[in-house]
Amino acid sequence: MLDCKPIDTLREQNHKLGLYPDQAPTDTERYQRLMGKLINLAHTRPDIAYAVGVVSQFMHSPSEDHMGVVTRILRYLKGTPGKGLMFSKYGHTDMEGYTDADWAGSATDRRSTSG
C-alpha cells in the first residue's frame, strides 16, 4: 500500500455494507490483522473511527467488498498525514466536535448512525 494513490474522502456516498450470500470471501486473517491496527489507530484519528467501527462488524466473515472499504481507509490515511490528535504533556485542552445523523442509515440493523 506504500505506492497506492491517496484519496481525499474516507467514504463513498451511499455505500452500504452488509452480509450478503453472494459475496466473494477474502483472506480473513489479513483482514483481522488490518482491522486490529486500524482500531488502535482510531484512538488518535477520530476521523476514521466511524468507518473502522462499521467494517469491524464483519471480522468474522469479511468479503471483497469489506476489504475494499479497508483499502479505501488506508488510501485516505496516506492522503492525510499529520492529521489526528497529538497527546502531549503540556498544552491546551480545547476540543471541538461535530455530529451528523443519518436516520435509519444502517442497512444491518436500521438504526440511526452518527459521525
Secondary structure as the mmCIF struct_conf table of DSSP 4:
data_model
#
loop_
_struct_conf.conf_type_id
_struct_conf.id
_struct_conf.beg_label_comp_id
_struct_conf.beg_label_asym_id
_struct_conf.beg_label_seq_id
_struct_conf.end_label_comp_id
_struct_conf.end_label_asym_id
_struct_conf.end_label_seq_id
TURN_TY1_P TURN_TY1_P1 LEU A 2 ASP A 3
HELX_LH_PP_P HELX_LH_PP_P1 CYS A 4 PRO A 6
BEND BEND1 ASP A 8 ASP A 8
BEND BEND2 LEU A 10 ARG A 11
TURN_TY1_P TURN_TY1_P2 GLN A 13 ASN A 14
TURN_TY1_P TURN_TY1_P3 PRO A 21 ASP A 22
HELX_LH_PP_P HELX_LH_PP_P2 GLN A 23 ALA A 24
STRN STRN1 PRO A 25 PRO A 25
HELX_RH_AL_P HELX_RH_AL_P1 THR A 28 LEU A 41
TURN_TY1_P TURN_TY1_P4 ALA A 42 THR A 44
HELX_RH_3T_P HELX_RH_3T_P1 PRO A 46 ILE A 48
HELX_RH_AL_P HELX_RH_AL_P2 ALA A 49 VAL A 55
HELX_RH_3T_P HELX_RH_3T_P2 SER A 56 PHE A 58
TURN_TY1_P TURN_TY1_P5 MET A 59 HIS A 60
BEND BEND3 SER A 61 SER A 61
STRN STRN2 SER A 63 SER A 63
HELX_RH_AL_P HELX_RH_AL_P3 GLU A 64 GLY A 79
TURN_TY1_P TURN_TY1_P6 PRO A 81 GLY A 82
BEND BEND4 GLY A 84 GLY A 84
BEND BEND5 LYS A 89 GLY A 91
STRN STRN3 ALA A 101 ASP A 102
TURN_TY1_P TURN_TY1_P7 TRP A 103 ALA A 104
TURN_TY1_P TURN_TY1_P8 ALA A 107 ASP A 109
STRN STRN4 THR A 113 SER A 114
#
